[in-house]
Amino acid sequence: MAQKGEPPFLLFLFSLLFLLSPPCDCDPQDAGSMDVSSPAASNVSDIAKEVAGYADVAQQIIDLAVYGAAQNRSYNRLADFTDTIGNRISGSHNLERAIEYMFNAMTQDGLDVLLEPVKVPHWVRGNESAEMIAPRAKSLAILGLGSSVGTPPEGIEAEVLVVNSFEELKHRANEAIGRIVVYNQPFVNYDTSGPYRVDGASEAAKVGAVAALIRSVTPFSINSPHTGVQHYQDGVNHIPAACITVEDAELMWRMAQRGQKIIVRLTMGAKNLPDAFSYNTVAEIKGWQHPEQVVLLGGHLDSWDVGQGAMDDGGGVMISWEALSLIKNLGLRPRRTMRAVLWSAEEQGGVGSKQYFDRHKENISNFDLVMESDLGTFTPLALRFSGSDAARKVMEEVMKLLAPINLTKLEPDADGEDIKLWMQAGVPGATLHVEDSRYFWFHHTEGDTMTVQDPHDMNLCSALWTVVAYVVADLQDMLPR
């Protein structure tokens, strides 16, 4: 995106929206709205009875999404989107094109669409390379880490210190001065191994290193580096940081164990430019009875600048759009507003969603449920939920409506970067749990393409996402806090 001033096309659309947007039609007799005659649920049996009244509409959603005219639609939409736009890093022209694409597509789908402006980080990778000079010549596959500084134009050539942990680095701090620290930390899980990517450069800088190379955070590799964001801690020198492959990290560790001297030359043209103008893309179906109350569902539109961003998080974007499309196709209109938000700059730490929260938190009591899909759209297994015990009882009944596709499991502990502020403030939250063992194989790599997606899996994810969002939005009462 342009560094100064807002993108002309998007600014035009944003302004036009407020001039032409029609007033909210809150007619309770709107065609397709569902009349649930049971009283507000006050106990488990009342809740069960009210939710069970949605069995027919849940079956209609499932039939349309999995077997009917909308079969494979979310997959085909994702393929067209990613094949047309490609990857879309925060601040880039490709992200601007992605926002324009989704605005037009969802508008043509008959949804109410608007763009909410945000300021986002603008990091540019530039040309980069790494090679081992000694004990033998070898090209190293790398991906610079987001927000990393670059090297001098001539690069950095230095001896390597290989460590397996932050603790080992502290023990060998006197050996790190003037060296390139290579982390060969094992993959345990993303939460355990991820901090090496996020904090590896800062920890190396504290002991005098000139650069950091981090073993990619993945359980599986075919010489594939994985990028991602890293953060410089306050008061430490900013040194270049990149990920290397599992294979090269282990190779250098074995060489170091033999006492061989390893020298690497690293060249990175990375730059941190001024923050850019961007948008969160918002589409909704307004509620007929309580349009001010919202069930929010979404994924993030940005990705890293490698692959196609199909899995992370194109799939989450598409099933959230699909949820609105399916409800519209069936002529339904819930009591509350169903709102899909496609976030910008999630990869840089949920930047777009934080600004959305700040803009809307004064109305937090009107947010009924926040939902996020950002761990792939592989075979769905369950819904993860965080909320009160009373809200959980409601959600357990809602999940029973998915029995026709064997997706009735409700698990604890929803966890999503873009909805965490809402959940911390007491709003019930839900995240999609899929069979994600392959997710970190392709995460933040050139391998994140349409090839990893499966249309039937996306149909099932869409059905689950839609049933949950619609039923919660249409119940007599909001979920209890």
Secondary structure in CASP SS format (residue, H / E / C, confidence):
PFRMAT SS
TARGET T0000
AUTHOR 0000-0000-0000
METHOD secondary structure of the structure
MODEL  1
M C 1.00
A C 1.00
Q C 1.00
K C 1.00
G C 1.00
E C 1.00
P C 1.00
P H 1.00
F H 1.00
L H 1.00
L H 1.00
F H 1.00
L H 1.00
F H 1.00
S H 1.00
L H 1.00
L H 1.00
F H 1.00
L H 1.00
L H 1.00
S C 1.00
P C 1.00
P C 1.00
C C 1.00
D C 1.00
C C 1.00
D C 1.00
P C 1.00
Q C 1.00
D C 1.00
A C 1.00
G C 1.00
S E 1.00
M C 1.00
D C 1.00
V C 1.00
S C 1.00
S C 1.00
P C 1.00
A C 1.00
A C 1.00
S C 1.00
N C 1.00
V H 1.00
S H 1.00
D H 1.00
I H 1.00
A H 1.00
K H 1.00
E H 1.00
V H 1.00
A H 1.00
G C 1.00
Y C 1.00
A H 1.00
D H 1.00
V H 1.00
A H 1.00
Q H 1.00
Q H 1.00
I H 1.00
I H 1.00
D H 1.00
L H 1.00
A H 1.00
V H 1.00
Y H 1.00
G C 1.00
A C 1.00
A C 1.00
Q C 1.00
N C 1.00
R H 1.00
S H 1.00
Y H 1.00
N H 1.00
R H 1.00
L H 1.00
A H 1.00
D H 1.00
F H 1.00
T H 1.00
D H 1.00
T H 1.00
I H 1.00
G C 1.00
N C 1.00
R C 1.00
I C 1.00
S C 1.00
G C 1.00
S C 1.00
H H 1.00
N H 1.00
L H 1.00
E H 1.00
R H 1.00
A H 1.00
I H 1.00
E H 1.00
Y H 1.00
M H 1.00
F H 1.00
N H 1.00
A H 1.00
M H 1.00
T H 1.00
Q H 1.00
D C 1.00
G C 1.00
L C 1.00
D E 1.00
V E 1.00
L E 1.00
L E 1.00
E E 1.00
P E 1.00
V E 1.00
K E 1.00
V E 1.00
P E 1.00
H E 1.00
W E 1.00
V E 1.00
R C 1.00
G C 1.00
N C 1.00
E E 1.00
S E 1.00
A E 1.00
E E 1.00
M E 1.00
I E 1.00
A E 1.00
P C 1.00
R C 1.00
A C 1.00
K E 1.00
S E 1.00
L E 1.00
A C 1.00
I E 1.00
L E 1.00
G E 1.00
L C 1.00
G E 1.00
S C 1.00
S C 1.00
V C 1.00
G C 1.00
T C 1.00
P C 1.00
P C 1.00
E C 1.00
G C 1.00
I E 1.00
E E 1.00
A E 1.00
E E 1.00
V E 1.00
L E 1.00
V E 1.00
V E 1.00
N C 1.00
S C 1.00
F H 1.00
E H 1.00
E H 1.00
L H 1.00
K H 1.00
H H 1.00
R C 1.00
A H 1.00
N H 1.00
E H 1.00
A H 1.00
I C 1.00
G C 1.00
R C 1.00
I E 1.00
V E 1.00
V E 1.00
Y E 1.00
N C 1.00
Q C 1.00
P C 1.00
F C 1.00
V C 1.00
N C 1.00
Y H 1.00
D H 1.00
T H 1.00
S H 1.00
G H 1.00
P H 1.00
Y H 1.00
R H 1.00
V H 1.00
D H 1.00
G H 1.00
A H 1.00
S H 1.00
E H 1.00
A H 1.00
A H 1.00
K H 1.00
V C 1.00
G C 1.00
A C 1.00
V C 1.00
A E 1.00
A E 1.00
L E 1.00
I E 1.00
R E 1.00
S C 1.00
V C 1.00
T C 1.00
P C 1.00
F C 1.00
S C 1.00
I C 1.00
N C 1.00
S C 1.00
P C 1.00
H C 1.00
T C 1.00
G C 1.00
V E 1.00
Q C 1.00
H C 1.00
Y C 1.00
Q C 1.00
D C 1.00
G C 1.00
V C 1.00
N C 1.00
H C 1.00
I C 1.00
P C 1.00
A E 1.00
A E 1.00
C E 1.00
I E 1.00
T C 1.00
V H 1.00
E H 1.00
D H 1.00
A H 1.00
E H 1.00
L H 1.00
M H 1.00
W H 1.00
R H 1.00
M H 1.00
A H 1.00
Q H 1.00
R C 1.00
G C 1.00
Q C 1.00
K C 1.00
I C 1.00
I E 1.00
V E 1.00
R E 1.00
L E 1.00
T E 1.00
M E 1.00
G C 1.00
A C 1.00
K E 1.00
N E 1.00
L E 1.00
P E 1.00
D E 1.00
A E 1.00
F E 1.00
S E 1.00
Y E 1.00
N E 1.00
T E 1.00
V E 1.00
A E 1.00
E E 1.00
I E 1.00
K C 1.00
G C 1.00
W C 1.00
Q C 1.00
H E 1.00
P E 1.00
E E 1.00
Q E 1.00
V E 1.00
V E 1.00
L E 1.00
L E 1.00
G E 1.00
G E 1.00
H E 1.00
L C 1.00
D C 1.00
S C 1.00
W C 1.00
D C 1.00
V C 1.00
G C 1.00
Q C 1.00
G C 1.00
A H 1.00
M H 1.00
D H 1.00
D H 1.00
G H 1.00
G H 1.00
G H 1.00
V H 1.00
M H 1.00
I H 1.00
S H 1.00
W H 1.00
E H 1.00
A H 1.00
L H 1.00
S H 1.00
L H 1.00
I H 1.00
K H 1.00
N H 1.00
L C 1.00
G C 1.00
L C 1.00
R E 1.00
P C 1.00
R C 1.00
R E 1.00
T E 1.00
M E 1.00
R E 1.00
A E 1.00
V E 1.00
L E 1.00
W E 1.00
S C 1.00
A C 1.00
E C 1.00
E C 1.00
Q C 1.00
G C 1.00
G C 1.00
V H 1.00
G H 1.00
S H 1.00
K H 1.00
Q H 1.00
Y H 1.00
F H 1.00
D H 1.00
R H 1.00
H H 1.00
K H 1.00
E H 1.00
N H 1.00
I H 1.00
S H 1.00
N H 1.00
F E 1.00
D E 1.00
L E 1.00
V E 1.00
M E 1.00
E E 1.00
S C 1.00
D C 1.00
L C 1.00
G C 1.00
T C 1.00
F C 1.00
T C 1.00
P E 1.00
L E 1.00
A E 1.00
L E 1.00
R E 1.00
F E 1.00
S E 1.00
G C 1.00
S C 1.00
D H 1.00
A H 1.00
A H 1.00
R H 1.00
K H 1.00
V H 1.00
M H 1.00
E H 1.00
E H 1.00
V H 1.00
M H 1.00
K H 1.00
L C 1.00
L C 1.00
A H 1.00
P H 1.00
I H 1.00
N C 1.00
L C 1.00
T C 1.00
K C 1.00
L E 1.00
E E 1.00
P E 1.00
D C 1.00
A C 1.00
D C 1.00
G C 1.00
E C 1.00
D C 1.00
I C 1.00
K H 1.00
L H 1.00
W H 1.00
M H 1.00
Q H 1.00
A C 1.00
G C 1.00
V C 1.00
P C 1.00
G E 1.00
A E 1.00
T E 1.00
L E 1.00
H E 1.00
V E 1.00
E C 1.00
D C 1.00
S C 1.00
R C 1.00
Y H 1.00
F H 1.00
W H 1.00
F H 1.00
H C 1.00
H C 1.00
T C 1.00
E C 1.00
G C 1.00
D C 1.00
T C 1.00
M H 1.00
T H 1.00
V H 1.00
Q C 1.00
D C 1.00
P H 1.00
H H 1.00
D H 1.00
M H 1.00
N H 1.00
L H 1.00
C H 1.00
S H 1.00
A H 1.00
L H 1.00
W H 1.00
T H 1.00
V H 1.00
V H 1.00
A H 1.00
Y H 1.00
V H 1.00
V H 1.00
A H 1.00
D H 1.00
L C 1.00
Q C 1.00
D C 1.00
M C 1.00
L C 1.00
P C 1.00
R C 1.00
END
